[in-house]
Amino acid sequence: MVKVNSEKERASVLCMKALASRGRLDSVSQHMASHPQYLESFLRTQHYILYMDGPLPLQYRHYIAIMAAARHHCRYLVSLHTAQFLRAGGERVWLQGLEAAPPRLRHLDHINKVLAHQPWLTSRSHIQALLKSGEQCWSLAELVQAVVLLAHCHSLCSFVFGCGADAEPLPVSMSVPPPLPLPPHRIPHGTPPAYCPCDAANGNTTVPLTPSVPLERTPRRRSLDSSYDVAFLRERIQKSQEEKERRGDRLLHSQTLLNTDMEEEEEMECSTDPSRFVSDPEFGYQEFARQDEDHLQVLRVQDYSWEDHGFSLVNRLYSDIGHLLDDRFRSVAALPSTHSPDLQRAIWNYIHWIYGIRYDDYNYGEVNQLLEKGLKLYIKAVACYPDATKTPLCTLHWAPFKPAEKVHVDLLVMEARLQAELLYALRAITQHMIA
């Protein structure tokens, strides 16, 4: 009982600090508060990336965050960082779209696209193109901070959509950017209030689950995902996208009615359409396991891992961020759960598997044994198609899960995806440095 009380007190203190610094408690912090030891680590890392020492100016950081969130059509992270961008003194004209941004930021678009959807394609050539000599080139320190920020925001999109924090429009009080710049010590807002994160996943949907193809009839390469699962997922994603667009139109209309006292320019900036910051919108996640793994060069953890390679490199090029990120990975792995560590490892390794990362010492048969089909579809949708999860993709049997355990799954998805993107980006940087 003492431990429970101390955890509640810790969560209360974190929420009070967030409330005092922002004037409100954002939805992401509310959900994460069920795991205060993780929330503290997350807020510390996010604050450091966005506001503390680093080579990139604040307005660049928030614009990069806008670009990252736009790849997943996350309207609320885009709106959030649009407001923060203006507070930091960003040029209003940049919000007209990518073509209005400085060339240096536009040059990030390709690696942003690749990291968001097919990070295994990240190569030394992408790094070399950004670091080449010229007026618009990036320094290595700037590029590392940009890559960390892109990966952080991509993975945060997964959590935002997974927990339902993207379900409602930003309050007017958050939408209107104040005239003064944000002090450098303030922690950013999170995302707007939301409905219960798993309402749609509690069986409150009519989407049926059709049995998957038997494992013994599935080729080895497809052992973790049947072809029917993929077809089912894509069909639901298409329907979800159509519904999302209809909802988006209604949300924009209601937001306009609420903001009648705002200037038209401010309404446009804070309700910015994410598509303005997206080039090549057709580029998305592709099944890694259905492609030529030899050609794509599977990332084997014994050859390049976070612990032995990524941590030291990123910490050397972007001071202290390695320790902060490592604390996040360790915190999510150490979260208390009624489920076995084997289940948590299965979730983590399954996410890395769909992103082309392999552990030679892991028996992937455990994934099919420990993760039921509905949970696997949910994990894959949130990790790879987070913009489609506003409408439920499948029926999830969440009954055995307590609210904190539901959040735990979303945190595992977010952190596993974050580490996967970082591994590919840092491996490419390593290859550039030793070339």
C-alpha positions in Angstrom: 0.0 0.0 0.0 2.9 2.3 0.7 4.2 1.8 -2.8 0.8 2.5 -4.3 0.4 5.7 -2.4 3.9 6.9 -3.3 3.2 6.2 -7.0 0.0 8.2 -6.8 1.8 11.0 -5.0 4.5 11.0 -7.6 1.9 11.2 -10.4 0.1 14.0 -8.6 3.3 16.0 -8.3 4.1 15.6 -12.0 0.6 16.6 -13.0 0.7 19.6 -10.7 4.0 20.7 -12.2 2.6 20.3 -15.7 -0.6 22.2 -14.8 1.4 25.0 -13.2 3.7 25.5 -16.2 1.1 25.2 -18.9 -2.1 26.4 -17.3 -3.8 23.1 -18.2 -3.1 19.4 -18.1 -2.7 18.0 -21.6 -4.2 14.6 -22.6 -0.9 12.9 -23.3 0.3 13.7 -19.8 -3.0 12.5 -18.3 -2.6 9.1 -20.0 1.0 8.8 -19.1 0.4 9.8 -15.5 -0.7 6.2 -14.8 3.1 5.4 -15.2 4.7 8.4 -13.4 8.2 7.0 -13.5 8.0 6.9 -17.3 6.2 10.3 -17.5 9.0 12.0 -15.7 11.5 10.6 -18.1 9.4 11.4 -21.2 8.8 15.0 -20.1 12.5 15.5 -19.3 13.6 14.2 -22.8 11.0 16.2 -24.7 11.8 19.4 -22.9 15.5 18.9 -23.6 14.9 18.3 -27.3 12.6 21.2 -27.8 14.0 23.9 -25.5 17.4 23.2 -24.1 20.9 23.6 -25.5 21.4 22.4 -29.0 22.6 23.7 -32.4 19.1 24.3 -33.9 17.1 27.5 -33.1 13.7 27.0 -31.4 11.7 27.9 -34.5 13.6 25.3 -36.5 12.8 22.7 -33.9 9.1 23.3 -33.9 8.9 23.5 -37.7 10.7 20.1 -37.9 8.2 18.8 -35.5 5.4 20.1 -37.7 7.0 18.3 -40.7 7.2 15.1 -38.7 3.7 15.1 -37.4 2.3 16.0 -40.8 3.6 12.8 -42.3 1.0 11.0 -40.2 -1.7 13.7 -40.6 -1.6 14.4 -36.9 -3.6 17.6 -36.9 -3.2 18.2 -33.2 0.6 17.9 -33.0 0.8 20.1 -36.1 -1.5 22.7 -34.4 0.4 22.4 -31.2 3.8 23.0 -32.8 2.4 25.7 -35.1 1.5 27.7 -32.0 4.9 27.0 -30.4 6.6 27.9 -33.7 4.9 31.3 -33.6 5.7 31.9 -30.0 9.4 31.2 -30.8 9.3 34.0 -33.3 8.9 31.8 -36.4 8.1 33.4 -39.8 4.4 33.2 -40.5 4.9 32.8 -44.1 6.6 29.4 -43.5 3.3 28.0 -42.4 2.0 28.3 -46.0 3.7 25.0 -46.6 7.0 23.3 -47.3 7.6 25.4 -50.4 7.6 28.5 -48.2 10.2 27.2 -45.8 13.9 27.9 -46.1 15.8 25.5 -48.4 17.7 23.9 -45.4 14.4 22.7 -43.9 13.0 21.6 -47.2 16.1 19.4 -47.7 15.0 17.4 -44.6 11.8 16.4 -46.3 13.2 13.2 -47.9 14.8 11.8 -44.7 11.6 12.8 -42.8 9.5 10.7 -45.3 11.8 7.7 -45.2 12.2 7.6 -41.4 8.4 8.0 -40.9 7.4 5.1 -43.2 10.3 2.9 -44.3 13.2 3.7 -42.0 15.2 0.7 -43.3 15.8 2.7 -46.5 17.8 5.3 -44.6 21.3 5.2 -46.1 24.6 6.9 -46.1 23.7 8.8 -49.3 20.8 10.6 -47.4 23.3 11.8 -44.8 25.9 12.8 -47.3 23.3 14.8 -49.3 22.4 16.9 -46.2 26.1 17.4 -45.1 27.5 18.3 -48.5 29.3 21.6 -48.7 27.3 24.7 -49.6 25.3 27.5 -48.2 22.3 25.3 -47.3 24.2 22.4 -45.8 23.7 21.0 -42.4 26.4 20.4 -39.8 26.6 16.9 -38.3 25.5 18.2 -34.9 22.4 19.9 -36.4 21.5 16.9 -38.4 21.7 14.6 -35.4 19.4 16.9 -33.4 17.0 17.0 -36.3 16.9 13.2 -36.7 16.2 12.7 -33.0 13.4 15.3 -33.2 11.9 13.6 -36.2 12.0 10.2 -34.6 10.6 11.5 -31.4 7.6 13.2 -33.1 6.9 10.2 -35.5 6.7 7.9 -32.5 4.7 10.3 -30.5 2.1 10.3 -33.3 1.7 6.6 -32.6 0.9 7.3 -28.9 -1.4 10.2 -29.7 -3.5 8.2 -32.0 -3.3 5.0 -30.0 -4.5 6.5 -26.8 -7.1 8.7 -28.5 -5.6 12.0 -27.6 -6.2 13.2 -31.2 -10.0 12.8 -30.9 -11.0 16.4 -30.2 -10.0 19.8 -31.4 -7.5 22.0 -29.6 -9.2 24.4 -27.1 -9.3 28.0 -28.2 -7.0 28.9 -25.3 -4.3 26.6 -26.7 -4.9 27.6 -30.3 -4.3 31.3 -30.1 -0.5 32.0 -30.0 0.4 34.6 -27.4 2.4 37.6 -28.6 5.5 36.9 -26.5 8.1 34.2 -27.2 8.0 31.1 -25.0 10.6 31.2 -22.2 13.3 28.6 -22.9 12.8 26.7 -19.6 9.1 25.9 -20.1 8.0 22.4 -21.0 5.8 22.4 -24.1 2.1 21.6 -24.1 1.2 18.1 -25.1 -2.0 17.4 -26.9 -5.6 18.4 -26.4 -8.2 16.6 -24.2 -9.6 13.4 -25.5 -12.1 10.7 -25.0 -11.3 7.4 -23.3 -8.3 6.0 -25.1 -9.8 2.6 -25.8 -13.5 3.2 -26.1 -13.4 1.9 -29.7 -11.2 -1.0 -28.7 -13.4 -2.3 -25.8 -15.6 -4.2 -28.2 -17.7 -1.2 -29.0 -17.5 -1.8 -32.7 -19.1 -4.0 -35.3 -15.9 -4.8 -37.2 -15.6 -8.6 -37.1 -12.4 -10.5 -36.7 -11.9 -13.2 -39.3 -9.6 -16.1 -38.3 -6.1 -15.7 -39.7 -4.5 -18.1 -42.1 -3.1 -21.1 -40.2 0.5 -20.7 -39.3 1.6 -24.0 -40.8 0.2 -23.0 -44.2 2.0 -19.6 -44.1 5.5 -19.2 -45.6 8.3 -18.6 -43.1 8.8 -15.1 -44.3 5.1 -14.3 -43.3 5.1 -16.2 -40.1 4.1 -13.2 -38.0 1.5 -11.7 -40.3 -0.8 -13.6 -42.6 -1.7 -12.2 -46.0 -5.3 -11.9 -44.9 -4.3 -9.8 -42.0 -2.6 -7.3 -44.3 -5.5 -7.1 -46.7 -7.9 -6.7 -43.8 -5.7 -4.0 -42.3 -5.4 -2.1 -45.6 -9.2 -2.2 -46.2 -9.9 -0.9 -42.7 -7.3 1.8 -43.2 -8.9 3.0 -46.4 -12.3 3.3 -44.8 -10.7 4.9 -41.7 -9.0 7.5 -43.9 -12.3 8.4 -45.6 -14.0 8.7 -42.2 -11.1 10.8 -40.8 -11.4 13.2 -43.7 -15.1 13.6 -43.0 -14.4 14.2 -39.3 -11.6 16.6 -40.1 -14.0 18.7 -42.2 -16.5 18.8 -39.3 -13.7 19.6 -36.8 -12.4 22.4 -38.8 -16.0 23.8 -39.2 -16.6 23.6 -35.5 -13.3 25.1 -34.7 -14.0 28.1 -36.9 -17.3 28.7 -35.1 -15.5 28.6 -31.7 -12.7 31.0 -32.9 -15.0 33.8 -34.2 -13.0 36.4 -32.2 -9.7 35.3 -33.7 -8.2 37.0 -36.7 -8.5 35.0 -39.9 -4.8 34.7 -40.2 -4.5 33.2 -36.7 -7.2 30.7 -37.4 -5.4 29.5 -40.6 -2.1 29.2 -38.8 -3.4 27.2 -35.8 -5.7 24.9 -37.9 -3.0 24.3 -40.5 -3.8 21.5 -42.9 -1.0 18.9 -42.4 -1.0 18.1 -46.1 0.7 21.5 -46.7 3.9 20.1 -45.2 3.8 16.7 -47.0 5.4 15.9 -50.3 4.8 12.6 -52.0 1.7 11.7 -50.0 1.5 8.3 -51.6 4.7 7.2 -49.9 3.8 5.0 -46.9 4.7 1.9 -45.0 5.4 -1.2 -47.0 5.6 -4.7 -45.8 9.3 -5.3 -45.1 8.8 -9.0 -44.8 7.4 -9.2 -48.3 10.4 -7.6 -49.9 13.9 -8.9 -50.6 15.4 -8.9 -47.1 18.9 -9.5 -48.5 18.6 -6.5 -50.8 17.2 -4.3 -48.0 19.9 -5.5 -45.6 18.1 -6.6 -42.4 19.4 -4.8 -39.4 20.7 -7.5 -37.0 21.0 -6.3 -33.5 24.3 -8.1 -32.9 25.8 -6.0 -35.7 24.3 -2.6 -34.7 22.5 -2.1 -31.4 21.4 0.8 -29.3 23.5 -0.3 -26.3 26.7 -0.9 -28.1 26.6 1.6 -31.0 23.7 4.0 -31.1 23.9 5.3 -27.6 27.6 6.3 -27.6 27.3 7.9 -31.1 24.3 10.1 -30.4 25.6 11.0 -27.0 28.8 12.2 -28.5 27.2 14.2 -31.3 24.3 15.6 -29.2 25.4 16.0 -25.6 23.4 14.2 -23.0 20.6 13.1 -25.3 21.8 9.5 -25.3 21.4 9.3 -21.5 17.9 10.8 -21.7 16.8 8.5 -24.4 18.3 5.5 -22.7 16.4 6.4 -19.6 13.2 6.3 -21.6 13.9 2.9 -23.0 14.8 1.5 -19.6 11.8 3.2 -17.9 9.3 1.6 -20.3 10.9 -1.8 -19.9 10.8 -1.5 -16.1 7.1 -0.5 -15.9 5.1 -2.7 -13.5 2.6 -5.0 -15.2 0.5 -8.0 -14.4 1.6 -9.6 -17.6 4.9 -11.5 -18.0 8.1 -9.9 -19.2 7.9 -12.4 -22.1 4.7 -10.6 -23.4 6.4 -7.2 -23.2 9.5 -8.5 -25.0 7.2 -10.1 -27.7 5.5 -6.7 -28.3 8.9 -4.9 -28.5 10.5 -7.5 -30.8 7.3 -7.7 -33.0 7.5 -4.0 -33.7 11.2 -4.2 -34.5 10.4 -7.2 -36.7 7.9 -5.3 -38.8 10.6 -2.6 -39.2 13.2 -5.1 -40.4 15.2 -5.4 -37.2 16.1 -9.0 -36.1 17.3 -10.6 -32.9 19.1 -13.8 -33.6 18.8 -15.0 -30.0 15.0 -14.6 -30.0 12.4 -17.3 -30.9 9.9 -15.4 -33.0 7.4 -18.2 -32.5 6.7 -16.7 -29.1 5.1 -13.7 -30.9 2.3 -15.8 -32.3 2.0 -17.7 -29.0 1.8 -14.6 -26.8 0.1 -12.0 -28.9 -3.5 -12.7 -30.1 -4.5 -11.6 -33.5 -6.5 -8.5 -32.5 -3.6 -7.2 -30.4 -1.1 -7.8 -33.2 -3.3 -5.9 -35.7 -3.7 -3.0 -33.2 0.1 -2.8 -32.5 0.9 -2.9 -36.2 -1.7 -0.2 -37.0 -0.6 2.1 -34.3 3.1 1.7 -35.2 2.8 1.8 -39.0 -0.4 3.6 -39.8 -1.1 5.9 -36.8 -3.1 8.4 -38.9 -5.7 5.7 -39.6 -6.3 4.6 -36.0 -8.8 7.4 -35.2 -11.4 4.9 -36.5 -10.9 1.5 -35.0 -9.2 -1.0 -37.3 -10.2 -4.1 -35.5 -12.0 -5.4 -32.5 -9.6 -5.7 -29.5 -10.3 -7.9 -26.5 -9.1 -5.4 -23.9 -11.2 -6.8 -21.1 -8.2 -8.4 -19.3 -6.3 -5.1 -19.5 -6.5 -2.5 -16.9 -6.3 1.2 -18.0 -2.7 1.5 -17.0 -1.9 -1.7 -19.0 -3.6 -0.3 -22.1 -1.3 2.8 -21.8 1.6 0.5 -21.2 1.1 -1.2 -24.6 0.9 2.2 -26.3 4.1 3.3 -24.6 5.9 0.1 -25.7 4.8 0.7 -29.3 6.0 4.3 -29.1 9.4 3.5 -27.6 10.1 0.5 -29.8 9.3 2.5 -32.9 11.5 5.4 -31.6 14.5 3.1 -31.1 14.0 1.5 -34.5 14.1 4.8 -36.3 17.1 5.9 -34.4 19.0 2.7 -35.1 18.6 3.1 -38.8 19.4 6.8 -38.8 22.5 6.4 -36.6 23.7 3.4 -38.6 23.6 5.6 -41.7 25.5 8.3 -39.9 28.1 5.8 -38.7 28.5 4.5 -42.3 29.1 8.1 -43.4 31.7 8.8 -40.7 33.7 5.7 -41.5 33.5 6.0 -45.3 
